[in-house]
């Protein structure tokens, strides 16, 4: 399969008709190829696992905690998790390697969110989003799960 050129994509985007038959066939083939890359059980399983792990991390540590991390803190956290994954692969512990891969990706998702929410420019946030001491653990967990699932369009099974 040959990749469509920018000029060919522009022809399709501009809606020039009639579209040459070979261009339409190549475009359909490229769409099928790209959908195959994205829509497969392995990708869906990984992305779902990352989504839930990211929610778990936010519930456990809190979003304000993440926003207070410096870029260097995030870097070292990711290095530590990647190192755990590397060690698990070397020792043949596939389950731990998969877990640490997911936890690393979830940390990147949370870093992404912390960067988006940072209004100070220096990574320091407020504790306003942390549940009060009067909040039940179930309510706090629902808030934490809901915050990531609403932002990502996921479903936590409770709605």
N, C-alpha and C positions, 0 to 999 in steps of 0.2 A: 504494500500500500504506500503510495506517495502522499506526503503531507501537502495540503492545499497551501498555495502561496498567499501572501497578504493581498495581492491584487485579486486573486480568485475569491477570497473571502469577502472583499469589498464588493465585488460583483453580486454575490449572494445577498449581502446585507443591504445593498442599494435597491435590490429587487428588480434588476434589469431582466426583462423577459424578451424573448425566450432564453432560458438558461441552456447553454449547450449540454447535450445529453451526457457526454463524458464527465463534465464538471459535476452534474447532479449525481451521477453514479459514484464519483470519487468522494463527494461531500457525504453521501449516505454511508459509504464505507468508513470514512473517518469518524463520523458520528457513532457508528456501531462499535468501532475500535475503542473510542474514548469512553463510551458507556460501559464497555466490558472492563476497562481499567478501574472505573469508579464503582460500578454496581456489581460487586461480587461478594460472596459470603465472608471472605477474609477481611476485606476492607470494612464492611458493615460491622463485623464482630469487633474489630479493633477500635473503630470510632465509637461504638456503643460503650465498650469497656473504658475508653478514655473519658467519655462524658460522665460516666458514673464515678470513676476514680477522682475526677476533678471536683465533682460535687462532694464526694467524701472528704477530700482534702480541705475544701472550703468549710465544710461543717466542722471538721476536727480543729482547724487552726484559725478560721475566721477570715473574712475578706479584708478587714482592716489590717490584720497581721500581714497579709500578703502585700498590701499597698505600702506598708512600712518597710518592706525589704528593699535594699539597694540593688542596683544592677549586679553588683559584685556578689551579693548574697544569692541572687537567683542563679548566677553563673556557677557558683560553688555547689549549690543544691543540685543542679542538673549534672554537674561533673560527678558528684557523689553517687547519684542514682545511675548514671551511665556506667560508672565503675562497678557498681553492684551487678548490673546487667552483664558486663564483660566477665566478671568473676564467675557468675552463674553459667555463662556459656562455656567458659574454659573448663569448669568442673563438671559439665554435662547436666546441669540442673535446668532442664528446659522450662519447667513451670515457673521457677523463680526468674529466669531470664525473660519470659513473657510478661510476668508481673512487673518487673523493673522497667521494661520497655514501655508498658502502659503507664506506670507511675511517672516516668520521665516525660512522656507526651502530655499527661494531665498537668504536670507542673508547668510545662510550656503554655498550656491553655490558660492556666491561672496567672502566669506572668503576663500573657497577652491581655487578660482582663484587668490586671493591676495597672498596666500601662494605660489602657483606655480610660480607667477611672481616675488616674492621677491628675489632679488639677493644680497641684503645687509645683510640678516640674522637678521635684526632688524625691518622689516616691513615698512621702509621708502622708498617711491618711488619718482619718478620725475613727473612733470606735463607734460611730453612730449606727453602723449596721450590725453590731454584735448584739445578741439577745440579752435582755436584762436578766438579773438573777431570779426574777419572778417567773420567767418563761419556762415552761415545761420542756424537758428534753425532746419530746415528740414534736412540739411546736417549733422548737429551734431547728430540728432536723428537717421538718417540712419546709421551713423558710429557706434553709440552705439548699435543699434539693430543688425547690421551686425556682430559686434565683438562677441557677445554671440552666435548668430545663426550659424556663421561659425565654432566656436569652438565646438558647440554641434551638428552640422549637421542638425539644424532646418531650416525652411523656413519661411521667414517673409512675404511671399505673394507678394514681389516686384520683384522676380527674375523669 
